[in-house]
Amino acid sequence: MKNDIRQSGRSRNDFTQLLIPIIAIVSLFVFNMLRDPSFFSIALTVNNEGNYVLAGNLISILNSASELAILAMGMTLVTSSSGGQDISVGATAAIAGSVFVSALRNGNITPPVVLLGFLACCAVSILVGAFNGVLVAVFKIQPMIATLILFTSGRSIAYWINGGATPTVSSPIIKAIGGFIPGVPVPTPVFIVIICCLAFFLLFKWTNLGFYTQVVGINQRAAHLNGINSTWIKILTFMILGICVAIAGCIRVSRLGLINHETILAEIEMDAILAVAIGGNALSGGKFKMSGSLIGAYAIQALTTTLYAMKVSSMEIKAYKAVVIILMVFIGSPVVKDTTNRLLRKLTTKKIPAIIERS
């Protein structure tokens, strides 16, 4: 009976954590339903390559949020373990994308060459992640300050890799990665996000990484006393984020067919951090909910798509996002959370005695 009560408490806490991102995305959908019901229309059209593909705002949201969703998953782990955020993911993506393009330009673009280029940019991104992780875990530098190094210098490194050029890559394989596989009407990046979600699910299911990450974020000293190597866990989360950055960088290069070190995934680190916050995850570290960050990423893209549909300029969109950040900080504050939890306890405490009496 006590186990049932504890399980009920855990379920209520999980629901509370997901409440903010669910409310955010539902509110956007209700607003668009009232504003313009055609916002949700999906059509089967023919693209420039002559393939039948799905088109519409919903497809655009799922497709355009792919890079952000992948980065938000990696950022969630880093935030949980270190109690800080990596602000260099955009610059690191520029480095990874430059390495990817450099590998593709050295010969004919075949599947083995693409795979080799992807592995090369993954290796570089993992090294960058390890560098950030060592600064944070070993030298005890605050994550945002540690990653500020590559935030300011990363795009210059990408510039050096390509010799200051903006090289292009053109291949049916690259178009398929960034767009559509012939005969498949759903954008390829959507499938890549699904694969990443499955990879994280299996990682958390078959290993204790998720548990260890949360323990280190909650109480590093207690984790050490229980035999958990907090230094390695922090470095590992930064390395996993590096893989996510490499995937996002390859997707964006494949979308554009080129690498522009100045603009590729510019300012996406702020959206990734916002996605983690909207997902109900504490930016100070500890317990996390990966599904919340995913919903947060799609909520951000839904907001962006809605504003574009309302003819809002790209510069004005930043102001609207700032308003969302203010609201999320307010809603996620300890005072508001404590008040919400007290109200939920009052609503549910009457049910628990009745359950105990029946048992």
Phi, psi and omega in degrees: 000316178297324178297322179296321180293317179296319179296323178296321178295318179296319180297321180294320179294319178298318180295320179298320181293325181273354185296317183297308180296326179293315178298320181299311185284327177293320179299319178296319181291321178294318178301316179290328177295321179283325183285312184199098181303334180290352178303331185264005181289141178235131182235154175260113184237177178250126181274185184295336179273000179084016179260147176282124182224157177277140180221151181148170183295322180295317177295321178297320179296312180298320183285310186291335181274002187300308180299317180296318180298318180294316179294324180296325179295314178294320180296328179298317179296315180298316179298317181297316186280322189255347184068024179209182185233153177265111182265011183256010187295324178295315179292321178294325176297325176296319178295312181298318179295323178294318177296319179299313180294321180299320178293324182287331184280351184277000180181191177294140182276099178243165178308316177298323179293318178297317178297318178297318178297320179295316179296323179295315181289331174295316180299316180296316181294324177295319178297318177297316178298319178296321177300312178296319181296321178295318178301321183282311188278322185268312183267001173059036177273138179303133188309317183294326178286319181298318182278351176296334180300308181281337175300321182272332186250346186300317182289332174292321176297318177299323178298317179293323182301320182262011178063029179081001182270170173240076187290150178249154175228133181228122181193146175302327180293314180295318178297324180291323180292316182271348182233255184230140170282130180308128181091352179247116185282350181265136180303139181300319179304331178297318178293324179296320177298317179299318179296318178296318178299317178297321180297316178294320179300313180292324178298316180286331181284319186267347179231172177261017185302315181300316179294313181299320180300316180292320179297316179298319180291327181283311183207099184295323181294315178297322178298318179296318180294336179265013174084015179266127179279093185295327179297313180294321180298317179296314180298319181297320180295323177293324178292321177295320174300325177300320177296317178299320178297317180298317179297314180298319179296318179295321178298315183293320177298319180292327177296313187274334185075019179198171176236120174243105188298337183278330189246343185298121179051038179296134177065012181289339179298326179291321178293323179295317178295319179296322178298319178297317181293315179299328180290003177084009180272136179289127179288352177271000176101176179102220185300139179225161176227104184298322180297327177295319178295322178297313178298321178299320179297316180288332175294319178298315179292325177296321177296315180298314180296321179296317181293321176296322178295335178269011177067030176278136182289160182297327179289322179290332180301325179298324179293319178296321178295325178297322177297319179297318179300317179300316180296318181294321178296320179293311182294325182274004180292151180304323181296313180293319179297316180296319179297317179297317180295322178296319178295319179294322179296320179297324181285335186255343183294333179290334182280328185294315177301324179295322179295318182295320179297320180293330180285000000 
